Amino acid sequence: MKNRHEVVPTSSPEERQAILLERINKEGRVVATAIARELCVSEDSIRRDLKELVDARLVQRFHGGAMRLSAPVLDFRRREALDAPDKSAIGRAAAASIPNDVTIFVDSSTTVLHFLRNLPPTLQVRILTTSIDIAAAALDHPIADVTFLGGKLNRLTRSATGALTAEAVRGVRADICVLGTCGIDENLTLRADDIEDAFLKAAMMKAAGKTLLLASHDKLGRNATYEVAPISTISTLYTTTTSEPLISRIREAGVEVVEARSKADNSTGEK
């Protein structure tokens, strides 16, 4: 009689793939070397199984294994229309904190659009960005100096990416970096849905004196695919709620948290 914990070798690709899919959906990911040992098959067999699951659009690959499919990534125009009141409140709160005569990196986040639209018209500021839409919005400011850091354009983020863009970012020193995020996971790590976007966010943070993060409440606890940086590298988080359990942990990490309120909320206060 076999021990109930003993692993029986699985030679059928269909059987292996069913096991792999169940494990990935349950645990989030599998590593090819480990699962090959567990199922008593070669790593090449597991890699072929994972490739078939990827081709069927059931999982996504990473180097050495596969993971659960992330939520579909919306393009810039669709993201811009989501949660506009919250984004406007966050952008307004962050814009009010910017001192005169500073250089600012801004990324391709749609929340940053609201930040730019709320900068005081008399504020002397130098804006550097890789985003077409952010650069266009910045040009609406009457006296801001705007620099577009070019490179190969990413259709999804509508921003410049690649080695030329990264080199341009590294060649500049900014006072402030203003970022959006696709998520702050339970490990307090900033994350992005696009790998090039994640790389450039991290590069901008390194090239700036401090970073302001603009994130609506739905980004708290969200686990996007690519890691950007730990939350402890952020100076201030602007968000629409301070009641989420994650907020207290973010404060414990040394990050200032500012709750942004909509104009409707402010109008209900006592006169």
C-alpha positions in Angstrom: 0.0 0.0 0.0 1.4 3.4 -1.0 1.8 6.2 1.5 -0.9 8.8 0.7 1.7 11.5 0.5 3.8 9.7 -2.1 4.0 11.3 -5.5 3.1 9.0 -8.4 5.0 9.8 -11.6 2.8 11.3 -14.2 3.7 10.5 -17.8 0.6 11.9 -19.5 1.0 15.6 -20.6 -2.8 16.2 -20.1 -2.6 14.9 -16.5 0.5 17.0 -15.7 -1.0 20.1 -17.2 -4.1 19.7 -15.2 -2.0 19.4 -12.0 0.1 22.4 -13.1 -2.9 24.6 -13.8 -4.6 23.6 -10.5 -1.3 24.4 -8.6 -0.8 27.7 -10.3 -4.4 28.8 -9.7 -4.2 27.8 -6.1 -0.7 29.1 -5.2 -0.1 31.7 -7.8 2.9 30.2 -9.5 5.1 27.1 -10.0 8.8 26.8 -10.5 9.8 24.3 -13.2 12.7 22.6 -11.3 10.7 22.0 -8.1 7.5 20.7 -9.8 9.6 18.5 -12.1 11.1 16.8 -9.0 7.7 16.5 -7.4 6.1 14.9 -10.4 9.1 12.7 -11.1 9.5 14.0 -14.7 12.2 15.9 -16.6 12.3 19.7 -16.6 12.0 19.7 -20.4 8.6 17.9 -20.0 7.4 20.5 -17.6 8.6 23.4 -19.8 6.7 21.9 -22.7 3.6 21.5 -20.5 3.9 25.2 -19.4 4.4 26.3 -23.0 1.1 24.6 -24.0 -0.7 26.3 -21.1 0.8 29.7 -22.1 -0.2 29.1 -25.7 -3.7 28.4 -24.5 -3.6 31.7 -22.6 -4.3 29.9 -19.3 -1.1 31.0 -17.5 1.8 33.4 -18.1 5.5 32.6 -18.1 8.3 34.0 -16.0 11.9 32.9 -16.1 12.0 29.4 -14.6 8.3 28.8 -14.3 4.8 30.1 -14.7 2.2 32.2 -12.8 -1.4 32.9 -12.7 -2.7 35.3 -15.3 -2.8 38.9 -14.1 -5.9 41.1 -14.7 -6.0 42.5 -18.2 -4.1 45.7 -18.6 -6.2 48.6 -19.8 -4.8 51.2 -22.2 -4.2 54.8 -21.1 -7.4 56.2 -22.5 -9.6 53.6 -20.7 -7.7 54.0 -17.4 -8.1 57.8 -17.6 -11.9 57.5 -17.4 -11.8 55.2 -14.3 -12.3 56.8 -10.8 -11.9 60.3 -12.1 -13.2 62.0 -8.9 -10.8 60.1 -6.7 -7.9 60.9 -9.1 -8.8 64.5 -9.2 -8.8 64.7 -5.4 -5.5 63.0 -5.2 -3.9 65.2 -7.9 -5.2 68.3 -6.2 -3.8 67.4 -2.8 -0.4 66.5 -4.3 -0.2 69.6 -6.4 -0.7 71.8 -3.4 2.5 70.4 -1.8 4.9 71.4 -4.6 7.2 74.3 -3.8 8.3 76.9 -6.3 11.3 76.4 -8.6 11.7 72.6 -8.6 12.4 69.9 -11.2 9.9 67.1 -11.3 9.9 63.7 -12.9 6.3 62.5 -13.7 5.4 59.1 -15.1 2.7 57.9 -17.4 0.0 57.4 -14.7 -3.4 58.8 -15.5 -3.6 60.2 -11.9 -0.6 62.3 -12.7 -2.7 64.1 -15.3 -4.9 65.4 -12.5 -1.8 66.4 -10.6 -0.6 68.5 -13.5 -4.0 70.1 -14.1 -4.0 71.3 -10.5 -0.6 72.9 -10.4 -1.0 76.6 -9.5 -0.6 78.7 -12.7 2.0 80.9 -11.1 4.2 78.0 -10.0 7.7 78.0 -11.6 8.4 74.3 -12.3 10.4 72.1 -14.6 8.6 68.9 -15.7 10.3 65.9 -17.2 8.3 63.0 -18.5 8.3 60.0 -20.9 4.6 60.2 -21.5 3.0 61.8 -24.6 -0.2 62.6 -22.8 1.5 63.9 -19.7 3.7 66.1 -21.7 0.7 67.5 -23.6 -1.1 68.2 -20.3 2.0 69.9 -18.9 2.2 72.2 -21.9 -1.2 73.6 -20.8 0.5 75.1 -17.7 1.2 78.7 -18.6 4.8 78.9 -17.4 6.1 75.3 -16.8 9.2 74.2 -18.6 8.4 70.8 -20.2 11.0 68.2 -21.4 9.9 65.0 -23.1 12.4 62.2 -22.6 12.1 60.3 -25.8 12.6 56.7 -27.0 10.6 53.9 -28.5 6.9 54.4 -27.8 4.8 51.8 -25.9 1.2 51.8 -27.2 -0.2 50.5 -24.0 1.3 53.2 -21.7 1.6 55.8 -24.5 5.1 56.6 -23.2 8.7 56.2 -24.3 10.6 53.1 -23.2 13.8 51.3 -23.8 17.5 51.9 -23.4 17.5 55.5 -24.8 14.8 56.6 -22.4 16.5 54.9 -19.4 19.8 56.7 -20.3 18.0 60.0 -20.5 16.4 59.5 -17.0 19.8 58.5 -15.5 21.3 61.7 -16.9 19.0 64.0 -15.0 18.7 64.9 -11.3 15.2 65.9 -10.2 14.0 67.3 -6.9 10.8 65.3 -6.8 9.4 62.2 -8.6 5.6 62.0 -8.9 4.3 58.5 -9.7 1.2 56.5 -10.0 1.1 52.8 -9.3 -0.7 49.7 -10.5 -0.7 48.3 -7.0 0.8 48.1 -3.5 0.9 44.5 -2.6 0.6 42.9 0.9 4.4 42.9 1.2 4.3 46.7 0.8 6.0 46.6 -2.7 5.0 49.0 -5.5 4.1 47.1 -8.6 3.3 47.7 -12.3 1.5 45.8 -15.0 4.1 46.6 -17.7 7.7 45.6 -17.3 9.1 48.7 -19.1 6.9 51.0 -17.0 8.2 49.3 -13.9 11.8 49.8 -14.9 11.3 53.5 -15.7 9.4 54.1 -12.5 12.3 52.7 -10.5 14.9 54.7 -12.5 13.0 57.9 -11.9 12.8 57.3 -8.2 16.6 56.8 -8.0 17.2 60.0 -9.9 15.0 62.1 -7.6 15.5 63.6 -4.2 12.1 62.3 -3.0 9.1 60.5 -4.4 5.4 61.3 -4.1 3.1 58.3 -4.8 -0.5 59.0 -6.0 -2.7 55.9 -5.4 -6.5 55.6 -5.1 -7.8 53.1 -2.5 -8.4 50.3 -5.1 -4.6 50.1 -5.6 -4.0 49.2 -1.9 -3.4 45.4 -1.6 -3.3 44.9 -5.4 -0.6 42.6 -6.7 0.4 43.6 -10.3 3.0 41.5 -12.2 6.2 43.5 -12.0 8.0 44.8 -8.9 9.0 48.5 -8.8 10.3 49.3 -5.3 9.6 48.8 -1.6 7.1 51.3 -0.1 9.8 52.6 2.2 11.4 54.4 -0.7 8.4 56.7 -0.9 8.3 60.0 1.0 4.5 60.6 0.8 1.5 58.6 -0.3 -1.6 60.5 -1.4 -4.7 58.3 -1.4 -8.4 58.5 -0.9 -8.7 56.5 2.3 -6.7 56.0 5.5 -9.0 53.3 6.9 -7.5 50.4 4.9 -5.5 48.0 7.1 -2.5 48.4 4.8 -2.3 52.1 5.6 -1.1 51.6 9.2 1.7 49.3 7.9 2.7 51.9 5.3 3.0 54.5 8.0 5.1 52.1 10.1 7.4 51.9 7.1 8.1 55.6 7.6 5.9 56.9 4.8 3.7 60.0 5.3 0.1 59.3 4.3 -2.1 62.1 3.1 -5.9 61.5 2.7 -7.2 63.4 -0.3 -10.8 64.5 -0.1 -13.1 65.3 -3.0 -14.7 68.7 -3.4 -18.1 67.1 -2.5 -16.6 65.8 0.8 -15.2 69.2 1.6 -18.5 71.0 0.9 -20.3 68.9 3.6 -18.1 70.3 6.4 -19.2 72.8 9.0 -19.4 76.4 7.9 
